[in-house]
Amino acid sequence: MFFTVQVGAFSKSIQADNVFNVSPLVIKNINGLYKYSTGIFRSVQETVERKNEMISKGLVGAFITAYYNGEKVTITEANQLIV
């Protein structure tokens, strides 16, 4: 189980060298969308700081996502799995 901050999702891969100016930047192709995220955190509380940092950089659509066993889950599901 981990949380990350998604900063973008596009139907085509962005070829520019880290257009988001974010490090580390992880790119995953999920259901035909290239999803760009940053950070791996063990709790929502830890992830909020990174999300706020991304928003302050101008990535106002940044939001927290959660993954369990490699599959995306809702934040509610993730919180239930943690308990």
Biopython code that builds the backbone (N, CA, C, O; Angstrom):
import numpy as np
from Bio.PDB.StructureBuilder import StructureBuilder

atoms = [
    (1, "MET", "N", (0.848, -1.173, 0.000)),
    (1, "MET", "CA", (0.000, 0.000, 0.000)),
    (1, "MET", "C", (0.888, 1.228, 0.000)),
    (1, "MET", "O", (1.795, 1.356, 0.822)),
    (2, "PHE", "N", (0.611, 2.144, -0.947)),
    (2, "PHE", "CA", (1.304, 3.423, -0.915)),
    (2, "PHE", "C", (0.430, 4.505, -1.536)),
    (2, "PHE", "O", (-0.512, 4.233, -2.280)),
    (3, "PHE", "N", (0.778, 5.728, -1.203)),
    (3, "PHE", "CA", (0.091, 6.901, -1.716)),
    (3, "PHE", "C", (1.078, 7.694, -2.573)),
    (3, "PHE", "O", (2.285, 7.655, -2.338)),
    (4, "THR", "N", (0.559, 8.405, -3.560)),
    (4, "THR", "CA", (1.387, 9.238, -4.420)),
    (4, "THR", "C", (0.574, 10.458, -4.836)),
    (4, "THR", "O", (-0.633, 10.516, -4.601)),
    (5, "VAL", "N", (1.234, 11.425, -5.452)),
    (5, "VAL", "CA", (0.549, 12.624, -5.929)),
    (5, "VAL", "C", (0.541, 12.602, -7.449)),
    (5, "VAL", "O", (1.594, 12.666, -8.084)),
    (6, "GLN", "N", (-0.644, 12.512, -8.027)),
    (6, "GLN", "CA", (-0.765, 12.532, -9.478)),
    (6, "GLN", "C", (-0.777, 13.984, -9.934)),
    (6, "GLN", "O", (-1.541, 14.803, -9.423)),
    (7, "VAL", "N", (0.093, 14.295, -10.919)),
    (7, "VAL", "CA", (0.199, 15.667, -11.405)),
    (7, "VAL", "C", (-0.322, 15.833, -12.829)),
    (7, "VAL", "O", (-0.445, 16.958, -13.314)),
    (8, "GLY", "N", (-0.628, 14.728, -13.502)),
    (8, "GLY", "CA", (-1.161, 14.831, -14.855)),
    (8, "GLY", "C", (-1.528, 13.481, -15.430)),
    (8, "GLY", "O", (-1.023, 12.449, -14.987)),
    (9, "ALA", "N", (-2.417, 13.488, -16.430)),
    (9, "ALA", "CA", (-2.810, 12.275, -17.152)),
    (9, "ALA", "C", (-3.162, 12.681, -18.577)),
    (9, "ALA", "O", (-3.935, 13.613, -18.798)),
    (10, "PHE", "N", (-2.577, 11.960, -19.549)),
    (10, "PHE", "CA", (-2.751, 12.313, -20.952)),
    (10, "PHE", "C", (-2.914, 11.055, -21.784)),
    (10, "PHE", "O", (-2.425, 9.989, -21.410)),
    (11, "SER", "N", (-3.602, 11.178, -22.915)),
    (11, "SER", "CA", (-3.792, 10.029, -23.796)),
    (11, "SER", "C", (-2.528, 9.704, -24.582)),
    (11, "SER", "O", (-2.379, 8.584, -25.072)),
    (12, "LYS", "N", (-1.614, 10.666, -24.710)),
    (12, "LYS", "CA", (-0.338, 10.445, -25.382)),
    (12, "LYS", "C", (0.798, 10.805, -24.439)),
    (12, "LYS", "O", (0.667, 11.697, -23.601)),
    (13, "SER", "N", (1.900, 10.107, -24.583)),
    (13, "SER", "CA", (3.073, 10.381, -23.765)),
    (13, "SER", "C", (3.620, 11.766, -24.084)),
    (13, "SER", "O", (3.681, 12.167, -25.247)),
    (14, "ILE", "N", (4.007, 12.476, -23.071)),
    (14, "ILE", "CA", (4.610, 13.789, -23.264)),
    (14, "ILE", "C", (6.096, 13.576, -23.516)),
    (14, "ILE", "O", (6.791, 12.993, -22.684)),
    (15, "GLN", "N", (6.582, 14.043, -24.651)),
    (15, "GLN", "CA", (7.967, 13.810, -25.042)),
    (15, "GLN", "C", (8.944, 14.790, -24.418)),
    (15, "GLN", "O", (10.137, 14.496, -24.339)),
    (16, "ALA", "N", (8.474, 15.940, -23.977)),
    (16, "ALA", "CA", (9.369, 16.943, -23.402)),
    (16, "ALA", "C", (10.047, 16.387, -22.155)),
    (16, "ALA", "O", (9.468, 15.583, -21.424)),
    (17, "ASP", "N", (11.264, 16.819, -21.928)),
    (17, "ASP", "CA", (12.036, 16.356, -20.780)),
    (17, "ASP", "C", (11.445, 16.927, -19.494)),
    (17, "ASP", "O", (11.685, 18.083, -19.144)),
    (18, "ASN", "N", (10.680, 16.108, -18.807)),
    (18, "ASN", "CA", (10.052, 16.469, -17.530)),
    (18, "ASN", "C", (9.377, 17.836, -17.583)),
    (18, "ASN", "O", (9.785, 18.772, -16.894)),
    (19, "VAL", "N", (8.361, 17.934, -18.392)),
    (19, "VAL", "CA", (7.608, 19.167, -18.579)),
    (19, "VAL", "C", (7.047, 19.699, -17.255)),
    (19, "VAL", "O", (6.761, 20.891, -17.142)),
    (20, "PHE", "N", (6.892, 18.840, -16.273)),
    (20, "PHE", "CA", (6.327, 19.258, -14.995)),
    (20, "PHE", "C", (7.365, 19.870, -14.061)),
    (20, "PHE", "O", (7.004, 20.479, -13.054)),
    (21, "ASN", "N", (8.653, 19.716, -14.381)),
    (21, "ASN", "CA", (9.736, 20.197, -13.526)),
    (21, "ASN", "C", (9.598, 19.623, -12.114)),
    (21, "ASN", "O", (9.704, 20.341, -11.119)),
    (22, "VAL", "N", (9.358, 18.307, -12.054)),
    (22, "VAL", "CA", (9.143, 17.590, -10.802)),
    (22, "VAL", "C", (10.108, 16.411, -10.745)),
    (22, "VAL", "O", (10.318, 15.716, -11.739)),
    (23, "SER", "N", (10.683, 16.202, -9.579)),
    (23, "SER", "CA", (11.568, 15.055, -9.396)),
    (23, "SER", "C", (11.304, 14.448, -8.030)),
    (23, "SER", "O", (11.227, 15.189, -7.050)),
    (24, "PRO", "N", (11.166, 13.159, -7.922)),
    (24, "PRO", "CA", (11.134, 12.183, -9.006)),
    (24, "PRO", "C", (9.773, 12.199, -9.702)),
    (24, "PRO", "O", (8.757, 12.521, -9.086)),
    (25, "LEU", "N", (9.762, 11.854, -10.974)),
    (25, "LEU", "CA", (8.526, 11.783, -11.751)),
    (25, "LEU", "C", (8.358, 10.355, -12.248)),
    (25, "LEU", "O", (9.242, 9.810, -12.909)),
    (26, "VAL", "N", (7.226, 9.758, -11.930)),
    (26, "VAL", "CA", (6.929, 8.384, -12.339)),
    (26, "VAL", "C", (5.840, 8.430, -13.408)),
    (26, "VAL", "O", (4.846, 9.143, -13.265)),
    (27, "ILE", "N", (6.035, 7.664, -14.478)),
    (27, "ILE", "CA", (5.069, 7.611, -15.572)),
    (27, "ILE", "C", (4.547, 6.184, -15.678)),
    (27, "ILE", "O", (5.326, 5.241, -15.811)),
    (28, "LYS", "N", (3.222, 6.028, -15.621)),
    (28, "LYS", "CA", (2.600, 4.709, -15.772)),
    (28, "LYS", "C", (1.528, 4.802, -16.841)),
    (28, "LYS", "O", (0.768, 5.770, -16.885)),
    (29, "ASN", "N", (1.467, 3.797, -17.703)),
    (29, "ASN", "CA", (0.412, 3.720, -18.698)),
    (29, "ASN", "C", (-0.682, 2.832, -18.115)),
    (29, "ASN", "O", (-0.511, 1.622, -17.973)),
    (30, "ILE", "N", (-1.805, 3.456, -17.783)),
    (30, "ILE", "CA", (-2.920, 2.743, -17.162)),
    (30, "ILE", "C", (-4.165, 2.969, -18.011)),
    (30, "ILE", "O", (-4.614, 4.101, -18.192)),
    (31, "ASN", "N", (-4.710, 1.877, -18.528)),
    (31, "ASN", "CA", (-5.926, 1.934, -19.350)),
    (31, "ASN", "C", (-5.810, 2.959, -20.474)),
    (31, "ASN", "O", (-6.754, 3.701, -20.743)),
    (32, "GLY", "N", (-4.650, 2.997, -21.128)),
    (32, "GLY", "CA", (-4.467, 3.887, -22.262)),
    (32, "GLY", "C", (-4.140, 5.327, -21.923)),
    (32, "GLY", "O", (-4.008, 6.157, -22.822)),
    (33, "LEU", "N", (-4.004, 5.639, -20.635)),
    (33, "LEU", "CA", (-3.624, 6.986, -20.218)),
    (33, "LEU", "C", (-2.229, 6.967, -19.608)),
    (33, "LEU", "O", (-1.889, 6.065, -18.843)),
    (34, "TYR", "N", (-1.434, 7.959, -19.946)),
    (34, "TYR", "CA", (-0.120, 8.129, -19.330)),
    (34, "TYR", "C", (-0.326, 8.986, -18.090)),
    (34, "TYR", "O", (-0.659, 10.167, -18.178)),
    (35, "LYS", "N", (-0.120, 8.362, -16.927)),
    (35, "LYS", "CA", (-0.334, 9.058, -15.665)),
    (35, "LYS", "C", (1.013, 9.399, -15.044)),
    (35, "LYS", "O", (1.893, 8.551, -14.902)),
    (36, "TYR", "N", (1.143, 10.670, -14.679)),
    (36, "TYR", "CA", (2.382, 11.204, -14.133)),
    (36, "TYR", "C", (2.173, 11.483, -12.644)),
    (36, "TYR", "O", (1.241, 12.183, -12.248)),
    (37, "SER", "N", (3.067, 10.916, -11.834)),
    (37, "SER", "CA", (2.944, 11.108, -10.391)),
    (37, "SER", "C", (4.324, 11.289, -9.769)),
    (37, "SER", "O", (5.354, 11.068, -10.406)),
    (38, "THR", "N", (4.309, 11.697, -8.511)),
    (38, "THR", "CA", (5.555, 11.925, -7.792)),
    (38, "THR", "C", (5.419, 11.485, -6.342)),
    (38, "THR", "O", (4.402, 11.728, -5.692)),
    (39, "GLY", "N", (6.464, 10.833, -5.853)),
    (39, "GLY", "CA", (6.520, 10.429, -4.452)),
    (39, "GLY", "C", (5.851, 9.110, -4.150)),
    (39, "GLY", "O", (4.897, 8.697, -4.809)),
    (40, "ILE", "N", (6.385, 8.459, -3.126)),
    (40, "ILE", "CA", (5.784, 7.238, -2.582)),
    (40, "ILE", "C", (5.721, 7.436, -1.072)),
    (40, "ILE", "O", (6.745, 7.585, -0.404)),
    (41, "PHE", "N", (4.506, 7.434, -0.555)),
    (41, "PHE", "CA", (4.284, 7.726, 0.853)),
    (41, "PHE", "C", (3.435, 6.632, 1.493)),
    (41, "PHE", "O", (2.683, 5.939, 0.809)),
    (42, "ARG", "N", (3.560, 6.486, 2.793)),
    (42, "ARG", "CA", (2.833, 5.440, 3.523)),
    (42, "ARG", "C", (1.531, 5.929, 4.151)),
    (42, "ARG", "O", (0.748, 5.116, 4.643)),
    (43, "SER", "N", (1.284, 7.240, 4.145)),
    (43, "SER", "CA", (0.037, 7.750, 4.716)),
    (43, "SER", "C", (-0.430, 8.980, 3.937)),
    (43, "SER", "O", (0.356, 9.639, 3.258)),
    (44, "VAL", "N", (-1.714, 9.268, 4.050)),
    (44, "VAL", "CA", (-2.284, 10.447, 3.395)),
    (44, "VAL", "C", (-1.644, 11.703, 3.974)),
    (44, "VAL", "O", (-1.339, 12.639, 3.236)),
    (45, "GLN", "N", (-1.439, 11.728, 5.292)),
    (45, "GLN", "CA", (-0.876, 12.899, 5.939)),
    (45, "GLN", "C", (0.487, 13.270, 5.348)),
    (45, "GLN", "O", (0.758, 14.447, 5.110)),
    (46, "GLU", "N", (1.342, 12.274, 5.110)),
    (46, "GLU", "CA", (2.650, 12.529, 4.499)),
    (46, "GLU", "C", (2.491, 13.063, 3.073)),
    (46, "GLU", "O", (3.246, 13.933, 2.641)),
    (47, "THR", "N", (1.516, 12.541, 2.360)),
    (47, "THR", "CA", (1.315, 12.865, 0.955)),
    (47, "THR", "C", (0.776, 14.282, 0.762)),
    (47, "THR", "O", (1.039, 14.911, -0.263)),
    (48, "VAL", "N", (0.028, 14.783, 1.736)),
    (48, "VAL", "CA", (-0.569, 16.117, 1.632)),
    (48, "VAL", "C", (0.510, 17.185, 1.432)),
    (48, "VAL", "O", (0.322, 18.114, 0.647)),
    (49, "GLU", "N", (1.638, 17.056, 2.136)),
    (49, "GLU", "CA", (2.727, 18.028, 1.979)),
    (49, "GLU", "C", (3.206, 18.081, 0.538)),
    (49, "GLU", "O", (3.386, 19.164, -0.017)),
    (50, "ARG", "N", (3.414, 16.913, -0.074)),
    (50, "ARG", "CA", (3.885, 16.862, -1.461)),
    (50, "ARG", "C", (2.835, 17.435, -2.410)),
    (50, "ARG", "O", (3.171, 18.150, -3.354)),
    (51, "LYS", "N", (1.565, 17.120, -2.159)),
    (51, "LYS", "CA", (0.486, 17.667, -2.993)),
    (51, "LYS", "C", (0.495, 19.189, -2.925)),
    (51, "LYS", "O", (0.413, 19.856, -3.956)),
    (52, "ASN", "N", (0.592, 19.736, -1.732)),
    (52, "ASN", "CA", (0.609, 21.185, -1.563)),
    (52, "ASN", "C", (1.823, 21.815, -2.246)),
    (52, "ASN", "O", (1.727, 22.911, -2.797)),
    (53, "GLU", "N", (2.956, 21.130, -2.211)),
    (53, "GLU", "CA", (4.166, 21.600, -2.894)),
    (53, "GLU", "C", (3.925, 21.667, -4.403)),
    (53, "GLU", "O", (4.323, 22.630, -5.059)),
    (54, "MET", "N", (3.271, 20.639, -4.947)),
    (54, "MET", "CA", (2.983, 20.616, -6.384)),
    (54, "MET", "C", (2.019, 21.738, -6.775)),
    (54, "MET", "O", (2.188, 22.373, -7.816)),
    (55, "ILE", "N", (1.027, 21.972, -5.950)),
    (55, "ILE", "CA", (0.062, 23.045, -6.210)),
    (55, "ILE", "C", (0.773, 24.393, -6.185)),
    (55, "ILE", "O", (0.487, 25.261, -7.009)),
    (56, "SER", "N", (1.707, 24.574, -5.237)),
    (56, "SER", "CA", (2.437, 25.841, -5.163)),
    (56, "SER", "C", (3.347, 26.040, -6.373)),
    (56, "SER", "O", (3.717, 27.172, -6.685)),
    (57, "LYS", "N", (3.716, 24.946, -7.065)),
    (57, "LYS", "CA", (4.516, 25.039, -8.291)),
    (57, "LYS", "C", (3.649, 25.321, -9.512)),
    (57, "LYS", "O", (4.157, 25.445, -10.627)),
    (58, "GLY", "N", (2.331, 25.422, -9.297)),
    (58, "GLY", "CA", (1.432, 25.718, -10.403)),
    (58, "GLY", "C", (0.684, 24.519, -10.942)),
    (58, "GLY", "O", (-0.106, 24.656, -11.876)),
    (59, "LEU", "N", (0.914, 23.346, -10.375)),
    (59, "LEU", "CA", (0.202, 22.135, -10.801)),
    (59, "LEU", "C", (-1.078, 22.004, -9.981)),
    (59, "LEU", "O", (-1.215, 21.114, -9.142)),
    (60, "VAL", "N", (-2.011, 22.918, -10.251)),
    (60, "VAL", "CA", (-3.200, 23.056, -9.412)),
    (60, "VAL", "C", (-4.127, 21.850, -9.444)),
    (60, "VAL", "O", (-4.981, 21.708, -8.570)),
    (61, "GLY", "N", (-3.974, 20.984, -10.434)),
    (61, "GLY", "CA", (-4.805, 19.784, -10.520)),
    (61, "GLY", "C", (-4.217, 18.593, -9.786)),
    (61, "GLY", "O", (-4.768, 17.494, -9.863)),
    (62, "ALA", "N", (-3.106, 18.782, -9.072)),
    (62, "ALA", "CA", (-2.462, 17.677, -8.353)),
    (62, "ALA", "C", (-3.409, 17.106, -7.294)),
    (62, "ALA", "O", (-4.106, 17.844, -6.597)),
    (63, "PHE", "N", (-3.417, 15.776, -7.193)),
    (63, "PHE", "CA", (-4.255, 15.139, -6.184)),
    (63, "PHE", "C", (-3.622, 13.834, -5.719)),
    (63, "PHE", "O", (-2.740, 13.287, -6.380)),
    (64, "ILE", "N", (-4.077, 13.350, -4.589)),
    (64, "ILE", "CA", (-3.526, 12.145, -3.965)),
    (64, "ILE", "C", (-4.226, 10.913, -4.524)),
    (64, "ILE", "O", (-5.449, 10.878, -4.659)),
    (65, "THR", "N", (-3.419, 9.901, -4.847)),
    (65, "THR", "CA", (-3.958, 8.606, -5.259)),
    (65, "THR", "C", (-3.336, 7.523, -4.395)),
    (65, "THR", "O", (-2.301, 7.737, -3.764)),
    (66, "ALA", "N", (-3.972, 6.365, -4.370)),
    (66, "ALA", "CA", (-3.488, 5.254, -3.549)),
    (66, "ALA", "C", (-3.411, 3.990, -4.401)),
    (66, "ALA", "O", (-4.218, 3.782, -5.307)),
    (67, "TYR", "N", (-2.422, 3.153, -4.091)),
    (67, "TYR", "CA", (-2.243, 1.883, -4.793)),
    (67, "TYR", "C", (-2.075, 0.767, -3.769)),
    (67, "TYR", "O", (-1.365, 0.911, -2.774)),
    (68, "TYR", "N", (-2.744, -0.343, -4.039)),
    (68, "TYR", "CA", (-2.644, -1.520, -3.181)),
    (68, "TYR", "C", (-2.374, -2.718, -4.083)),
    (68, "TYR", "O", (-3.148, -2.998, -4.998)),
    (69, "ASN", "N", (-1.285, -3.417, -3.828)),
    (69, "ASN", "CA", (-0.874, -4.550, -4.672)),
    (69, "ASN", "C", (-0.824, -4.167, -6.152)),
    (69, "ASN", "O", (-1.207, -4.954, -7.017)),
    (70, "GLY", "N", (-0.351, -2.958, -6.432)),
    (70, "GLY", "CA", (-0.196, -2.511, -7.806)),
    (70, "GLY", "C", (-1.451, -1.986, -8.471)),
    (70, "GLY", "O", (-1.400, -1.538, -9.617)),
    (71, "GLU", "N", (-2.571, -2.031, -7.781)),
    (71, "GLU", "CA", (-3.847, -1.568, -8.333)),
    (71, "GLU", "C", (-4.285, -0.289, -7.645)),
    (71, "GLU", "O", (-4.148, -0.146, -6.430)),
    (72, "LYS", "N", (-4.818, 0.649, -8.435)),
    (72, "LYS", "CA", (-5.315, 1.891, -7.867)),
    (72, "LYS", "C", (-6.574, 1.621, -7.053)),
    (72, "LYS", "O", (-7.467, 0.900, -7.498)),
    (73, "VAL", "N", (-6.638, 2.204, -5.858)),
    (73, "VAL", "CA", (-7.815, 2.102, -4.992)),
    (73, "VAL", "C", (-8.204, 3.504, -4.554)),
    (73, "VAL", "O", (-7.406, 4.435, -4.649)),
    (74, "THR", "N", (-9.421, 3.650, -4.079)),
    (74, "THR", "CA", (-9.854, 4.957, -3.584)),
    (74, "THR", "C", (-9.157, 5.247, -2.255)),
    (74, "THR", "O", (-8.659, 4.335, -1.595)),
    (75, "ILE", "N", (-9.127, 6.502, -1.875)),
    (75, "ILE", "CA", (-8.535, 6.875, -0.594)),
    (75, "ILE", "C", (-9.320, 6.236, 0.558)),
    (75, "ILE", "O", (-8.736, 5.818, 1.558)),
    (76, "THR", "N", (-10.628, 6.166, 0.411)),
    (76, "THR", "CA", (-11.465, 5.524, 1.430)),
    (76, "THR", "C", (-11.087, 4.051, 1.586)),
    (76, "THR", "O", (-10.926, 3.555, 2.701)),
    (77, "GLU", "N", (-10.948, 3.355, 0.444)),
    (77, "GLU", "CA", (-10.529, 1.933, 0.496)),
    (77, "GLU", "C", (-9.155, 1.794, 1.123)),
    (77, "GLU", "O", (-8.920, 0.892, 1.926)),
    (78, "ALA", "N", (-8.246, 2.692, 0.756)),
    (78, "ALA", "CA", (-6.883, 2.630, 1.297)),
    (78, "ALA", "C", (-6.903, 2.811, 2.800)),
    (78, "ALA", "O", (-6.219, 2.082, 3.518)),
    (79, "ASN", "N", (-7.672, 3.767, 3.291)),
    (79, "ASN", "CA", (-7.745, 3.999, 4.745)),
    (79, "ASN", "C", (-8.336, 2.783, 5.462)),
    (79, "ASN", "O", (-7.929, 2.465, 6.579)),
    (80, "GLN", "N", (-9.283, 2.110, 4.831)),
    (80, "GLN", "CA", (-9.867, 0.902, 5.435)),
    (80, "GLN", "C", (-8.856, -0.235, 5.466)),
    (80, "GLN", "O", (-8.833, -1.025, 6.409)),
    (81, "LEU", "N", (-8.017, -0.318, 4.432)),
    (81, "LEU", "CA", (-7.001, -1.375, 4.362)),
    (81, "LEU", "C", (-5.881, -1.160, 5.377)),
    (81, "LEU", "O", (-5.267, -2.118, 5.847)),
    (82, "ILE", "N", (-5.622, 0.097, 5.710)),
    (82, "ILE", "CA", (-4.549, 0.419, 6.656)),
    (82, "ILE", "C", (-4.913, -0.017, 8.067)),
    (82, "ILE", "O", (-4.058, -0.481, 8.821)),
    (83, "VAL", "N", (-6.188, 0.135, 8.423)),
    (83, "VAL", "CA", (-6.640, -0.144, 9.799)),
    (83, "VAL", "C", (-6.536, -1.599, 10.145)),
    (83, "VAL", "O", (-6.876, -1.994, 11.260)),
]
sb = StructureBuilder()
sb.init_structure("model")
sb.init_model(0)
sb.init_chain("A")
sb.init_seg("    ")
for serial, (resi, resn, name, xyz) in enumerate(atoms, 1):
    if name == "N":
        sb.init_residue(resn, " ", resi, " ")
    sb.init_atom(name, np.array(xyz, "f"), 0.0, 1.0, " ", f" {name:<3s}", serial, name[0])
structure = sb.get_structure()
